[in-house]
Amino acid sequence: MLKSEKEVMIKELHEKFARTKSAVVAEFSKVDVETVTKLRRKFREGKVEYKVIKNTLARRAAEGTSVSVISDDFTGPVALCISYDDVVAPAKILMDFIKDMETIKVRSAVVDGRKVDVNGVKALAKLPGLNELRGQLLGMLNQPAGKLVRTIAAPGSQLARVIQANADKSKPE
């Protein structure tokens, strides 16, 4: 690889690292193509970028970004799972995918500039994702409005039941 190509790659990686909300470093050893293809598909569906990185270039690109706190883990065959929106998505997808595998191991992660160890990544994977949180928040916001509508409608429905009961009593059988 030419020096100019390396510089371009470092610049592109640096720009990506600067926008990163969370990233997980995973160690891959003896993983077949089919498994990696499935993992890449899951990451694409979750809007997470998966990159197998050249360690020296990644370390240089990480300088001055939040990813620099995990640059020590860029050794050996590693991949980086990057999210620009949902901080939980990379950890959740990766931990779900590798739960029964021994060929892929999580080393560490960075979440909003803070380094997280393997246990932290596992805890992060158990948290609800951004869409789930939005759904919960929407449900909580709709709950008072629904109660208000039922409360306002209650006297009218009670009055209608009383009128219907009186009507039923006055009808000859």
Residue, then its C-alpha position, 0 to 999 in steps of 0.5 A: m500500500l502506498k503512503s498516499e493511500k495510507e494517508v487517505m485511509i487514515k483521514e477517512l477513518h479519523e472522520k468516522f472515529a470523530r462521529t462515532k457514538s460507540a464502538v466495540v473492538a472484537e478479536f476474530s480468529k478462525v472465523d469462516v466467510e459464511t459466519v462473517t457474512k451473516l454478522r455483516r448482514k446483521f450489522r447492516e440491518g442495525k445500522v452499524e458499520y463493521k470494519v476489519i482494520k489495519n491496526t497501525l492505521a487505526r491507531r493513528a486515525a484514532e488520535g484526537t478522537s473518542v476512539s483513542v481510549i481503546s486504541d491499545d486494543f488494536t493488536g492482532p486480528v481485530a474488527l471494529c463495530i461502529s455506531y453513529d446513532d444508537v450507542v447500544a446497537p453494536a454491543k447488542i448485535l455482537m453479543d447476541f451473535i457470539k453468545d455460543m461462539e468461541t472464535i469471536k471475543v469482545r476486547s473492549a468498547v468506547v461509549d461517548g468517549r469512555k472506555v468500557d470493558v467486556n463486562g460493561v459491553k455485556a451490560l450494555a447489550k442488555l439495555p434496550g436499544l434506541n427504537e425500544l426506548r423511543g417506543q417506551l417513551l411514546g407509551m409513557l407520553n400517551q398514557p396520561a392522554g388516554k386516561l384523560v379521555r377515559t375520565i372525560a368520557a366516563p360521566g357521559s357513558q354513566l349517564a347513558r347507562v342510567i337512561q338505558a336502565n330507566a328505558d328498560k324499566s319503563k318498557p312493558e314486558 
